[in-house]
Amino acid sequence: MRHEKAGRLLELARWLASTAEGLTLDEMAQRLGVGRRTAERMRDAVRDVFPQLEEVADPPTRRFRIPSGLDHLFQAPTAEELAALSASAEMMDRQGASGRAAALRSLEHKVLSATRAAARRRLAPDLEALLQAETIAVTAGPRPFEEAGVLASVREGVKALSTLRFRYEGGSTPGRVREVTPYGILFGRSNYLVAAEEGAETGPRNWRLDRIFDVEVTGRAGSRPEGFSLQAYADESFGIYQDDTENVVLSITPQGREDALRWRFHANQRVEDQPDGSVTVRFRASGMRELAWHLFTWGDKVRVVAPQALQDMLVGEIEIARRAHVRN
């Protein structure tokens, strides 16, 4: 058996050991990027090595899993994996996300403590070399607020499906006490609780975590809309801001074509090559002000075709900057 094939089988075994529900053959094929017949053969090969593989009925299909997990022999981390984990913790620390950085470092220590001494000794030289040779370039921008007490309470409310009560020093009536049903948390340049206010019937809104005070988990059951997806909600906007959803069309000049092909403006964008060498980018999103701010970084390589509201916002921001910097 070739080394690459053995590696793929071990990868499949890890997936089967890491899921409580199990994987269907179609899910295995999708993750491995192979056809269903190949996935069947790989499943059978995994069963030969790991006879504890079990089949779970899930009509109209079947799922497979390794319920007892894998022995440490098959789970030793690589230097690259540990370096990536350490770098992620360092990046979050520098960005002000101290709570999540601490969680990653705790995970790193647990992984190392579960690794056999001989494997740790083999890893040490390569890990040290990677940690010294790789670093994080910190870009300018706001440090996201991540107060441990607020974050812990919000997460408790999300896990318990309980409403939260807090004093909100933002919006049109700062200082008012709100009770909300939490849907999730958006992490970014600023961190937001996504929640719907009880009795308001306005749907989910973004609440800045740095403006939430005296948060309390009420214990009263909250109710999220059936089928709500935090990822789909986030994908509706460019960045964090949520406002009217617009059909955006951008024309990128031939000089900016290569950059545009490597850039993702939006999760659901369509990129179209034009005969003159330019590129047209189309997507549907809200958050026009944040998009306008970003488009200034493209200089004269981009032109807004639609919507008119985005064009007007760009012109307005230019006028504000002109008034601030042009001397009479």
N, C-alpha and C positions, 0 to 999 in steps of 0.2 A: 504494500500500500504506500503510495507516495505521501511525502510529508504534508503537502497541501491538503490532500484528501483527509488525512488523519486530523489535521487542524480544524477542518470544516465539521467533521463528526463531533469533535470535542466541543466546538462552538454550539452545535445543535443540542448536545447533551446539557450544556450549561443553561440554555434557554429552557429546556424541559424541566430542569431542576429548580429554576428560579420562578416558575409560575405555579400558583395554587390551583388555577382552573384547568391548566393543561393547554396544549396547542392542537388544532386540527391539522390535517395534512395540507390543506390550502394555506393555512397560516405559516406552516413550516416552509412551504414552497415560496411564499412571498418573502419571508425573512431571508431565505438563502438565495433568492434570485434564480430558482431552478423550476423545472416543470414538476407536475404532481407525481409522475412516475419516478423521477429521480428522488423526490422527497420520500416516497414510499421505501425505496431501496436504502436511503440513508437512515430512515427510522429503523428498518430491520437491522442495519449494521450497528446502530446504537444499542438496540436490544441485545445483540450478541455480546457486547462489552458490558452493558449495564442491565442484567436480567431483572432488576427491580423496576424497570419501566412498566407502568401500568396503563391500562386502557379505561377510560371513563365514558360511559354512555351520555350523550348530549343530543337527543333526537332533534333533527334528523341526521346528525353526524356523530363522530366520535372524537374524543380528545385524548391526548397522551401526555404523561408527566412522569417525572422521577421524584416521588414524594419524599424520599429519605435524603435528598440532596446528594452532593458528590463529595468524595473523600478529599482531604487536603492535598493529596498527591496531584489531583487534577485542577486545583484551584490556586496555586501559587501565583501571585501577581507578577507582572513584568516591571522592569525599571521605568519603561515608558508610561505605564498606567499609573504608577505611584508618582512620577514626576508631574503628570497631568493633574492628578488629584491635589498635589501640593501647590501647583501653579494656580489652580482654580481658587483654592483657599486664599492664596496671596492676593489674587486679583480682587476678590470680594472684600478682603480686609482694606485694601487701598481705596476701594470705592465707597467705603463706609458701611458695608454690609457685614458688620462684625458678628451678628447672630448666625448667619449662614456660614460665614468663614469658620466659626467655632465648631459648627456641626460637621463641616468637611474635615477639619483637623481631628475631631473625635473619630470619624469614620476611618481616617488614615491610620490612627493609632490602633483601632480595632483590627484592621486588616493586617498590620504588621505583627500585632500580638498573636494573631491566629496563624501566622506563617512560621513554618519550622525554622529553627536556628540556622541550619545548613543553608536553606534557601535565602534567608536574610543576609548571610555572609556573602553569598554569591551575588546578591543584588546590590550590596552596598557600594562597590566601586563605580558601577555604571550609574546608579542613582545619584551619587555625589557629583559625578561628571556632568550629568544632565542638569541638575539643580544649579550648578555654577555657570553653565553655558546658556541657560535660557532665563529670560526675565520678562516682565510685563511692562509694556509701554503705556503709561497712564495718560489718557487724553483729558483735555480741559472739559469741565462741566460740573453740574451740581453734584454734591455728595448725597446719595439717597438716604433718607431717614430710616433707621431700623432700630428703634428702641425695643429692647428685648421683651419688656413687660407687655407693651401694646401688641407686638407680633405674637407672643405666646397666647394672649387672650383671644385674638382674632382667630388663630389656628384652632384653639379649643372650641370656639363657636362653630367653625367650619366642620370640624370632625364630629361634634355633637349635634349638628343641625339645630343649634339653638340661636335665638336672636341675641343681638348685642345692644347694650345701651351705652351711650357715651356723649360727652360734651364736644360739639364740633365747632372749632374756631375758624370756620371758613364759610363759604356760601354767602347768601344774601342776608342771613340772620346769624352772625357769629355769636357763639356762646350758647346757642339753643341745644337742649338735650334731645338726642335722636334715639330711636330704637329701630334697628334694621335687621334684615335677614341677610347674613353673609353668603356670597356666592363663591368668593375666592380672592386671591391677591395677585395684582399685576406688579411685577418687579421691573424697574427700568431706571431712567434718569431720576425719576421720582417714584416712590412706591405708593400704590393705591389699594384700598379695600374696594372690591366690587360688591355692592350690596343694594338691596331695595328697601326703602324706608317703609316701615309698617304704616298702613292706612293711607299712604300717599298715592298708590297705584300709578306711579310714574315709571315703573320698571327699574332695572339695574342702573346705578350711577357709580361714578368713581369718587371715592372719598380719600383725600390725602392722609396718609398715616401720620404725618408730622403735625396734623391739625386735629387729631383725635386725642382726647384727654379723658381720664377717669372712666376707662372702658370697663364694662361689667358683662360677664356671661350670665344671662338671665335665667337660663334653664327652660325657657318657654320654647316650644317647638317652632322652628321656622319652616317655610315652604318655598322651595325653588321650583321654577317652571319646569315641567317635564321636558326632557330633551335639551335643557340648557347646556351649552358648551362654552366654557371660559375661553378656550382657544378660538372658537368661532367669533365670540364677542370681541376678543382682542384683535382678530384679523379684520374687523370692520373698519378700523381706524389706522391712520398713519401715525405711529407712535402711540401715545397715551390718550391724547385728547379725543373726546367723543362729542360730535355735533352732527349737523345734517350730513347725510351720506351723499357723495357726489360721484359722478362718472368722470374720472380724470384721464386726460389724454395729454401726453408729453411728447414733444418732438426733440430728439437729441441729434445734434449736428454730426456730420461725418467725423469731425475732429474728436468728438466725445463717444463715438460708437463703441470702441473697445472697452472703455470704462463702463458704459451702459450695459453691455453684454455680461459683464462680471458683477453688476450691481443688482441688488434686490430692493426695489422701491416698496413692494408690497407682496404679501404671501400669495395673492391670487392674480398677479400681474400677467399680462400677455405682451410679448416683445415681438415686434414685426420689423424685419429689414425692409428698407425702401430702396428703389432703383438708384437714387442719387447718393447712396452710401449712408444716409441718415437712419435713425432707428425711431420707431414709434412705440411708446410704452403706454398700455392701457390698464387701468384697474379701477375698482369701485371702493371708496373708503370715505371715512369722515376724518376730522382732524386737519382741516385745511391750513390753519395757522402754523402748526408744526411742520407741515409739508412745505409751506412757503419759506420758513426759516431754513429748511434743508436745501431747497432749490438754489438759494443764494450761493451755496458752496460750489455749484456747477458753473457759475459765471455766465459767459455767453454761449455755453455749449447746450443750453436747454431753452426751449420756448414752450410756454403753456398754451396748448390748443383749446383745452376745456378743463374745468368750467370757467365761466366768466367770474364767478366769485373768487376763485383762486388768482386769476389775473388781477382783479381789483385789489386783493389783499397784498400781492407783491408790489404793486404800484404804491399802495398806501404805506407799506413798510419802507420803501425807498424814499418816499417824501418825508417820513418821520426822520430818517437818518440824514437826509439832506438838510432839513431845518436845524438839526442838532450840530452839524459840522460846517455848514457854509456860513462864513462871516458876512454881515451886511456891509 
